[in-house]
Amino acid sequence: MSDPPSPTGEPSVERISPSAGTPTGDEHLHVAEVRRRAVAGAVVDLTRGGGMGVIALLGTAVLARMLTPRDFGLVAFGATLTLFAGFLANGGMGAALIRRVEPPERQDLKALLAFQTVLNSILAGVLAAVTLPFGELGSVTAVMVLSLPIVAFQAPGAIVLERRLEYRALALVDVIETLVYYTWAIVAVSQGAGVWGLVTGGVVRDLAGTCLLLAIVPTARMIPSPSWTRIRALLGFGFRVQAVGFLHLIRDQGLNLGIAAIGGVSVLGVWSVTYRILQIPLLFFNSLWKVSYPSMSRLVAAHEDLTEIVERVVALVAVGSGLILCPLVASAPDLVPITLGARWSGAASALPPACVGLMIGGSISVALVGYLWAVGDAAVPARAALITIPLIALVTFPLLPAIGASAAGVSWLVSGVVEGAVVWVGARKHLDIAILGKLGPPVAAAVSAGALGWILGRWIGPRLDGALAAGALAELAYLVVLWLWRRSELLDVIGVFSRGIRGAQQSPSLRG
């Protein structure tokens, strides 16, 4: 998220002194610098995602052998309510501060911190009071919501870093949080804490992350100072951002609640493990989503023609995501039962359709949603999210009794295709873009290569060498097809990643 055009419409590189009422050396960037920081930021965040994905996968493998699907379902239910409450308290006001032209004053950040701390605390208290009477499920939720007031103190530091397109500090915080969470949870569960090892791990994780971010960004250390005048000025744009995010939250968390109600907590537990495995490709997409909006905003401000850029981004994201999704899908039928146990085999069955939907919808949204926000079009992303809410329910819930958690994977496929199509059609009002030729070949190559690896894994049987062979064959087949069919785009991905690594090594200091 970033700044709209300056009054003159020209980019500037003027550095604004902290003494001028801003908490950091905020800056306006040349187009070339925006591109460099965007690519470097994506690589930094992708590296973060890879590290977190490995940690999460190993941590989940250990915990899944000590806990039951019901335990994971309890935590998934509590996480759903906690995420929902945190989202309501956010109000999108951080996005408003990141986007606007003038750097935020320290009093703006203090007012934001006060607003979110108070609202988070109120929501945490209400949720705890409402859920406590419901036995273990209520107790789990009551403890998990304790992290809400803690997370509020991360907002000022995150805003400072996002405005400057500096992602190394945020990446470091995320990785440390993940390490703390799984270390705490594994130790606690191994000592007999059971599901409470997971529950308390979330609170400890958020406390550690908040302390680390405040240590990295000294100017973000501040005492909350309420100011309704300043908060009211942020609510207009913030609510528009929040409306789209709210629809996504209703869609995603409503899926969890519906699975628990219709399929039971154990089926929700299986889907929650599937979702944890999906964090590997999701972290790739999240790193790009994080960079997309601020970068597109800066480019729109510089009056850049974004048609070619958007089409190129679609191709790059699709090709890059296939490199992750192919071996994941191909190896899952053997790797999941080997690493997690046979009772989690249903998680592997849900992966293929979910990954295809993610590749299609994610590639389009990375390129176009950030652009639509940058030009002020909130209607198209909102319409796309609104359409998929009933669609997911119509697809998932009737299929749950027959195929279990795989029904959620099928709904991901359908919603990814439909949401991507809606966003693409809406974006064509602003840009004359053609993306099917950019998206179709990588998707076709990934599906074919993943299926080939899946067949090999089934033929070898549920063994570790079968899982590794299946993943390797899928990756090799995908690369061969792209080399023969879309060589220039494959080389473009390699070139962009190489430039991103060099740019990441040249990034400014972490201390803001």
C-alpha positions in Angstrom: 0.0 0.0 0.0 1.4 3.4 -0.9 0.9 6.9 -2.0 -1.5 8.3 -4.7 -0.2 10.9 -7.2 1.4 14.0 -5.9 -0.3 17.4 -6.7 2.1 17.8 -9.6 1.8 14.3 -10.8 5.6 13.8 -10.8 7.5 11.4 -8.6 9.9 13.0 -6.1 12.9 11.7 -4.2 12.8 14.4 -1.5 13.5 13.0 1.9 11.3 14.5 4.6 13.0 15.1 7.9 11.6 13.4 11.0 11.6 16.8 12.7 8.8 17.9 10.3 6.3 15.9 12.3 6.9 12.4 10.8 8.2 9.4 12.7 10.7 8.3 10.0 12.7 9.5 7.1 9.8 9.0 4.7 10.4 9.5 1.0 8.9 9.7 -2.4 10.6 7.4 -4.9 11.6 7.4 -8.6 9.9 4.9 -10.8 13.1 2.9 -11.2 13.6 2.8 -7.4 10.0 1.7 -6.9 10.6 -1.2 -9.3 13.9 -2.1 -7.6 12.4 -2.1 -4.1 9.3 -3.9 -5.2 11.3 -6.8 -6.8 13.7 -6.8 -3.8 10.8 -6.8 -1.4 9.1 -9.7 -3.2 12.3 -11.7 -3.0 12.8 -10.9 0.6 9.2 -11.8 1.4 9.5 -15.0 -0.7 12.6 -16.0 1.2 10.7 -15.3 4.4 7.8 -17.4 3.1 10.1 -20.3 2.2 11.6 -20.3 5.7 8.3 -20.0 7.4 6.9 -22.7 5.2 9.6 -25.2 6.1 9.3 -24.3 9.8 5.5 -24.7 9.6 5.6 -28.0 7.8 8.1 -29.5 10.2 6.3 -28.1 13.2 2.9 -29.4 11.9 4.5 -32.8 11.2 5.7 -33.1 14.8 2.5 -31.8 16.4 0.2 -33.9 14.2 1.8 -37.0 15.7 1.1 -35.8 19.2 -2.4 -34.3 18.8 -5.7 -35.4 17.3 -7.8 -33.9 14.5 -10.2 -32.7 17.2 -7.3 -30.7 18.9 -6.5 -29.0 15.6 -10.2 -28.3 15.0 -10.5 -26.6 18.4 -7.6 -24.3 17.6 -8.9 -23.7 14.1 -12.3 -22.6 15.6 -10.7 -20.3 18.1 -8.4 -18.8 15.4 -11.4 -18.1 13.2 -13.1 -16.0 15.9 -9.8 -14.3 16.8 -9.1 -13.4 13.2 -12.6 -12.1 12.8 -12.3 -9.9 15.9 -8.9 -8.6 14.9 -10.2 -7.7 11.4 -13.1 -5.7 12.9 -10.7 -3.8 15.1 -8.4 -2.9 12.3 -10.8 -0.7 10.4 -8.4 -0.4 7.4 -7.0 2.8 8.9 -3.4 1.5 8.6 -4.0 1.2 4.8 -5.2 4.8 4.7 -1.9 6.0 6.4 0.2 3.9 4.0 -1.5 5.2 0.9 -1.8 8.9 1.4 0.7 11.4 -0.1 1.9 13.1 3.0 3.8 11.0 5.6 1.9 10.3 8.8 2.6 12.4 11.8 3.5 10.8 15.1 0.2 11.9 16.5 -1.6 10.0 13.7 0.1 6.8 14.7 -0.6 7.4 18.4 -4.2 7.9 17.7 -4.4 4.8 15.5 -2.6 2.8 18.2 -5.1 4.0 20.9 -8.1 3.2 18.7 -6.9 -0.3 17.9 -5.7 -1.1 21.4 -9.0 -0.1 23.0 -11.2 -1.8 20.4 -9.1 -5.0 20.4 -9.3 -5.1 24.2 -13.1 -4.7 24.1 -13.6 -7.4 21.5 -11.3 -9.8 23.3 -13.3 -9.3 26.5 -16.6 -9.8 24.8 -15.5 -12.9 23.0 -14.0 -14.4 26.1 -17.2 -13.7 28.1 -19.4 -15.2 25.4 -17.4 -18.3 24.7 -16.3 -19.4 28.1 -19.5 -21.2 29.0 -19.0 -23.5 26.0 -16.6 -25.9 27.7 -13.2 -26.6 26.2 -14.0 -24.9 22.9 -14.9 -21.7 24.8 -11.8 -21.9 27.0 -9.5 -22.3 24.0 -11.1 -19.3 22.3 -10.9 -17.2 25.4 -7.1 -17.7 25.7 -6.4 -17.2 22.0 -8.1 -13.7 21.9 -5.7 -12.5 24.6 -3.3 -11.8 21.7 -5.6 -9.1 20.2 -4.4 -6.1 22.3 -0.8 -7.3 21.9 -0.9 -7.3 18.1 -2.3 -3.7 18.1 1.2 -2.4 19.1 2.7 -3.7 15.8 0.6 -1.3 13.7 2.9 1.9 13.8 6.1 0.0 13.0 4.4 -1.9 10.1 3.1 1.3 8.6 6.5 3.0 8.8 8.1 0.1 6.9 5.4 -0.4 4.4 5.4 3.2 3.3 9.1 2.9 2.5 8.7 -0.5 0.7 11.2 -2.0 3.2 10.3 -5.6 4.0 13.3 -7.1 5.6 12.3 -6.1 9.1 8.7 -7.4 8.6 10.2 -10.6 7.2 12.4 -11.1 10.2 9.6 -10.5 12.6 7.4 -13.1 10.8 10.1 -15.8 10.8 10.9 -15.3 14.5 7.2 -15.4 15.4 6.9 -18.7 13.6 9.9 -20.2 15.3 8.7 -19.1 18.7 5.2 -20.5 18.0 6.3 -23.9 17.0 9.1 -24.2 19.5 6.7 -23.3 22.4 3.9 -25.5 21.1 6.1 -28.6 20.6 7.8 -28.3 23.9 4.5 -27.6 25.8 2.7 -30.5 24.0 5.6 -32.9 24.6 5.4 -32.0 28.3 1.7 -33.0 28.5 0.0 -29.6 27.8 -2.0 -31.1 24.9 -4.0 -28.7 22.9 -3.1 -25.9 25.3 0.5 -26.0 23.9 -1.0 -24.7 20.6 -3.3 -22.3 22.2 -0.7 -20.5 24.4 1.8 -20.7 21.6 -0.2 -18.1 19.6 -0.1 -15.6 22.5 3.6 -16.1 23.1 4.2 -15.7 19.3 2.4 -12.4 19.1 4.1 -11.0 22.2 7.6 -12.0 20.8 6.8 -10.5 17.4 5.6 -7.2 18.9 8.7 -6.8 21.1 11.0 -7.5 18.2 9.3 -5.1 15.8 9.5 -2.3 18.4 13.2 -3.1 18.9 13.8 -2.8 15.2 11.8 0.3 14.6 12.5 2.6 17.6 10.3 5.4 16.3 7.3 3.1 16.6 7.6 3.0 20.3 4.9 5.2 21.6 2.2 5.7 24.1 -1.4 5.5 22.7 -3.0 8.9 22.5 -6.7 9.0 21.6 -7.9 11.5 19.0 -11.2 11.1 17.3 -10.5 13.9 14.9 -7.5 12.1 13.5 -9.2 8.7 13.4 -12.3 10.1 11.7 -10.1 11.4 8.8 -8.8 7.8 8.2 -12.1 6.0 8.3 -13.4 6.8 4.8 -10.7 5.1 2.7 -10.1 2.6 5.5 -13.7 1.3 5.4 -13.5 0.8 1.6 -10.4 -1.3 2.1 -12.0 -3.1 5.0 -15.2 -3.9 3.1 -13.3 -6.1 0.6 -11.2 -7.7 3.3 -14.3 -8.3 5.4 -15.9 -10.2 2.5 -12.8 -12.3 2.2 -12.9 -13.0 5.9 -16.5 -13.9 5.9 -15.9 -16.3 2.9 -12.8 -18.0 4.3 -13.8 -18.2 8.0 -17.4 -19.0 7.1 -16.0 -22.1 5.3 -14.4 -23.2 8.5 -17.5 -22.7 10.5 -19.6 -24.5 7.9 -17.3 -27.5 7.8 -17.4 -27.8 11.6 -21.2 -27.6 11.6 -21.8 -30.0 8.8 -18.8 -32.3 8.7 -17.8 -32.1 12.4 -14.7 -30.8 14.2 -12.6 -33.7 13.0 -13.2 -32.9 9.3 -12.4 -29.3 10.1 -9.1 -30.5 11.7 -8.2 -32.3 8.5 -8.9 -29.2 6.4 -6.9 -27.1 8.9 -3.9 -29.4 8.2 -4.5 -29.1 4.5 -4.5 -25.3 4.9 -1.3 -25.5 6.9 0.3 -27.4 4.0 -1.1 -24.7 1.6 0.8 -22.1 3.5 3.8 -23.1 1.4 2.4 -21.7 -1.9 0.3 -19.1 0.0 3.4 -17.6 1.4 4.7 -17.1 -2.1 1.4 -15.4 -3.1 1.3 -13.4 0.1 4.7 -12.0 -0.5 3.6 -10.7 -3.9 0.2 -9.4 -2.6 2.1 -7.5 0.0 4.2 -5.7 -2.5 1.6 -5.3 -5.3 -0.5 -2.5 -3.9 2.2 -0.1 -2.8 4.2 -0.7 -6.0 1.2 -0.2 -8.3 0.2 2.9 -6.4 3.6 4.4 -7.0 3.6 3.5 -10.7 0.1 5.0 -11.2 1.3 8.1 -9.5 4.1 8.4 -12.0 1.6 8.0 -14.9 3.1 4.8 -16.1 1.3 2.8 -18.8 0.7 -0.4 -16.9 -0.8 -2.6 -19.6 2.4 -4.4 -20.4 3.5 -4.5 -16.8 0.2 -6.2 -15.6 0.4 -8.8 -18.4 4.0 -9.6 -17.5 3.2 -9.9 -13.8 0.4 -12.4 -14.6 2.9 -14.6 -16.5 5.6 -14.3 -13.9 3.4 -15.2 -11.0 1.8 -18.1 -12.9 5.2 -19.6 -13.9 6.7 -19.0 -10.5 3.8 -20.5 -8.6 3.9 -23.6 -10.8 7.4 -24.3 -9.6 6.1 -24.6 -6.1 2.7 -26.2 -6.7 3.8 -29.1 -9.0 6.0 -31.0 -6.6 3.7 -30.2 -3.7 0.7 -31.8 -5.4 2.6 -34.7 -6.9 4.3 -35.8 -3.6 1.4 -35.1 -1.3 -0.4 -38.6 -1.5 2.8 -40.3 -0.1 4.4 -37.5 1.9 1.3 -36.6 4.0 0.7 -40.1 5.4 4.4 -40.7 5.8 5.1 -37.5 7.7 1.8 -36.9 9.5 0.3 -40.3 9.8 -2.4 -42.3 7.8 -5.3 -40.5 9.5 -4.4 -37.3 7.7 -4.5 -38.8 4.2 -7.6 -36.7 3.5 -5.5 -33.6 3.6 -3.6 -34.8 0.5 -6.8 -35.4 -1.5 -7.9 -31.8 -0.9 -4.6 -30.3 -2.2 -4.8 -30.7 -6.0 -8.0 -28.8 -6.7 -7.1 -26.1 -4.1 -3.7 -25.6 -5.7 -5.1 -25.2 -9.3 -7.6 -22.7 -8.0 -4.8 -20.8 -6.2 -2.6 -20.7 -9.2 -5.4 -19.3 -11.4 -7.0 -16.8 -9.0 -3.8 -15.9 -7.3 -1.9 -15.0 -10.4 -4.7 -12.7 -11.6 -5.3 -11.1 -8.2 -1.6 -10.3 -7.6 -1.4 -8.4 -10.9 -4.9 -6.7 -10.9 -6.2 -6.2 -7.4 -3.3 -4.0 -6.4 -3.8 -2.0 -9.6 -7.5 -1.6 -9.1 -6.9 -0.3 -5.5 -4.2 2.1 -6.9 -6.7 3.6 -9.3 -9.3 3.9 -6.6 -11.6 1.1 -7.9 -12.9 -0.8 -4.9 -16.1 -2.1 -6.5 -14.5 -4.8 -8.7 -12.6 -6.6 -5.8 -15.7 -6.3 -3.6 -17.9 -7.8 -6.3 -15.6 -10.7 -6.9 -15.4 -11.5 -3.1 -19.2 -11.1 -2.7 -19.9 -13.6 -5.6 -17.6 -16.2 -4.1 -19.2 -16.3 -0.7 -22.4 -18.1 -1.7 -20.5 -20.0 -4.4 -18.2 -21.6 -1.8 -21.1 -22.7 0.3 -23.0 -24.1 -2.7 -20.0 -26.1 -3.7 -18.6 -27.2 -0.4 -21.4 -28.1 1.9 -23.3 -30.6 -0.3 -20.0 -32.4 -1.1 -18.9 -32.7 2.5 -20.7 -35.9 3.4 -19.4 -37.6 0.3 -15.7 -36.5 0.1 -15.0 -34.8 3.4 -12.3 -32.1 3.5 -11.7 -32.5 -0.3 -14.9 -30.6 -0.8 -13.2 -27.4 0.5 -10.4 -28.0 -2.0 -13.0 -28.2 -4.9 -14.5 -24.9 -3.7 -11.1 -23.3 -3.8 -10.8 -24.3 -7.4 -14.2 -23.0 -8.4 -13.9 -19.8 -6.4 -10.4 -19.1 -7.8 -11.5 -19.4 -11.4 -14.7 -17.3 -10.8 -13.0 -14.6 -8.7 -10.2 -14.3 -11.2 -12.6 -13.9 -14.1 -14.6 -11.2 -12.3 -11.5 -9.2 -11.5 -10.1 -9.6 -15.0 -13.4 -8.4 -16.7 -13.6 -5.5 -14.2 -10.0 -4.4 -14.8 -10.5 -4.3 -18.6 -12.5 -1.1 -18.0 -9.2 0.6 -17.1 -6.7 -1.4 -19.1 -6.9 -3.2 -22.4 -5.2 -6.4 -21.1 -5.1 -9.9 -22.5 -4.1 -12.5 -19.9 -5.4 -15.9 -21.1 -2.3 -16.3 -23.3 -0.1 -15.5 -20.3 -2.0 -17.7 -17.8 -3.1 -20.6 -19.8 0.2 -22.3 -20.7 1.7 -22.3 -17.2 -1.6 -23.7 -15.7 -1.8 -26.4 -18.4 1.9 -27.3 -17.9 1.5 -27.5 -14.1 -1.7 -29.6 -14.2 -0.1 -32.1 -16.6 3.2 -32.3 -14.8 1.5 -32.6 -11.4 -0.7 -35.4 -12.6 2.3 -37.2 -14.1 4.1 -37.0 -10.7 0.9 -38.1 -8.9 0.6 -41.2 -11.0 4.3 -42.1 -10.4 3.9 -41.7 -6.7 0.8 -44.0 -6.7 2.7 -46.6 -8.7 5.7 -46.7 -6.4 3.5 -46.7 -3.3 3.4 -44.8 0.1 7.2 -44.6 0.6 9.5 -41.7 1.1 11.4 -42.5 -2.1 8.1 -42.5 -4.0 7.2 -39.1 -2.7 10.6 -37.7 -3.6 10.5 -39.3 -7.1 7.0 -38.0 -7.7 7.9 -34.4 -6.8 11.1 -34.5 -8.8 9.4 -35.9 -11.9 6.6 -33.2 -11.7 9.1 -30.4 -11.3 11.3 -31.7 -14.2 8.3 -32.2 -16.5 7.0 -28.7 -15.7 10.4 -27.1 -16.5 10.7 -29.1 -19.7 7.3 -28.1 -21.0 7.9 -24.4 -20.2 11.3 -24.5 -21.8 9.8 -25.8 -25.0 6.6 -23.8 -24.9 7.3 -20.6 -22.9 11.0 -20.3 -22.6 11.1 -16.5 -22.6 8.8 -16.3 -19.6 10.7 -19.0 -17.7 14.0 -17.1 -18.3 12.2 -13.9 -17.2 11.3 -15.4 -13.9 14.9 -16.4 -13.4 16.1 -13.0 -14.3 13.7 -11.1 -12.0 14.5 -13.4 -9.1 18.3 -12.8 -9.7 17.7 -9.0 -9.8 15.6 -9.3 -6.7 18.3 -11.0 -4.8 20.8 -8.3 -5.7 18.3 -5.6 -4.8 17.6 -7.3 -1.4 21.3 -7.3 -0.6 21.3 -3.5 -1.2 18.2 -2.8 0.9 18.4 0.0 3.5 19.1 -0.7 7.1 16.4 -2.4 9.1 16.3 0.2 11.7 13.7 2.8 10.8 
